[in-house]
Amino acid sequence: MKPQRRFVDLSIYLENDVLSDPPPLAPKITYQKHADTLPEFMAMLPGTAPEDYPDGEAAAAEWVTLTTHNGTHLDAPWHFHSTQDAKNGGSRPSITIDQVPLAWCFQPGVKLDFRHFPDGYVATAADVEAELQRIGHTLEPLDIVVVNTRAGSRYGQPDFLGAGCGMGYEATMYLLERGVRLTGTDAWSWDAPFSYTAQRVAETGNKALIWEGHKAGRDIGYCHLEKLHNLEALPPTGFTISCFPHKIRGASAGWTRAVAIFED
C-alpha cells in the first residue's frame, strides 16, 4: 500500500496589519475585486464593454509591495556577505538566491527545541550538541536544521520582533562543519534580536557580535529560513522539509512556502 503523505505548513501569511516586520519594512497588499479590473481588461480587449463580462466581473488581482525578506523566506549567502567559503580553501563570490542548489531545499528535517532559552540568548555549539544528543540524532550532510524558539508563539504580537533566542557564530559553524547547508528559525532573524545585540556590543565593545550567525556564511556558505511558523507541530526528526525559493535573479533572498512532509 502506498504511504500517505501528510503536510504541515511552516509558513506565515503575507498580509497587511499583522506585525511580522518593523513597520518601515512591512508588506503592503492592495486588493482588486473582480469589477475593479474591468478597465484593464477593456484596454487589453478593445471594443468590449462591462456588460460583455459575466455579471460585470473581470478578474480579482492584487498589487503587492515587498522586500525579498518579507514573509517566510530563504536567505542566500549573498545576503550575509559578498564572499563565502573562506574556510574551504579561499573566498569566492557569494551565490544569490537563483543560484542556490535545489538539492539544499528538499532534505530530511531536524528540529532543535530552543523554546526554553530566554529572548536574546545566543545559542552555542554546546547547546546544539546537547539538543542533538537529547533527540538522539547524528547530523547528516544536507540535513535541514530548524530552530523552534519562543518567537514562534509571539508571531503577530507586539513583542514578536524582539522574541526568541538567536544562533551565534559557533552554533552556526557547528552545523555547517557537519555538512548542513540550510537552516531555519521561527524568529524574525537567525541571529538574536538586534536590541539585545546592540546592548551586548555597547557593554563589551566586541564588534564581532554584530550579526555573528549570518556572518558565518563568510566562512562556509549556507542559507537560512526566517519567520517559519508552526514548528511546535513537528517532532525532532522523521520528516522532509521543502522550501524552494522564488527564482529572483541576483537577489539576496526569495519567498518560500515552507512545508514539512511526513510519509505516514
MODADA-V485558 format. One record per backbone hydrogen bond with DSSP energy under -1.0 kcal/mol. CO is the residue of the C=O (numbers start at 1). NH is the residue of the N-H. If there is no record, write none. Layout:
# MODADA-V485558
CO,NH  CO,NH
This chain:
# MODADA-V485558
4,264  6,262  8,260  10,229  19,156  22,25  23,26  28,65  30,63  32,61  34,58  35,38  37,41  38,42  39,43  40,44  41,45  45,48  49,52  50,53  53,56  54,57  61,32  63,30  65,28  67,70  72,256  73,226  74,254  76,79  77,81  82,94  84,92  92,84  95,78  96,99  101,104  102,105  105,243  107,241  108,144  110,146  112,114  112,148  114,117  118,121  121,166  123,168  124,128  125,129  126,130  127,131  128,132  129,133  130,134  131,135  132,137  140,143  144,110  145,184  146,112  147,186  148,114  149,152  150,153  151,154  154,157  157,160  160,163  164,120  166,123  168,172  169,173  170,174  171,175  172,176  173,177  175,178  175,180  176,179  179,142  181,223  182,145  183,225  184,147  185,228  187,227  190,167  193,196  193,197  194,198  195,199  196,200  197,201  198,202  199,203  200,204  201,205  205,207  206,209  207,210  209,212  211,215  214,217  215,218  216,219  216,220  218,86  219,87  223,183  224,75  225,185  226,73  230,233  231,234  236,111  239,109  240,261  241,107  242,259  246,248  248,251  251,97  252,76  254,74  255,246  256,258  258,10  259,242  260,8  261,240  262,6
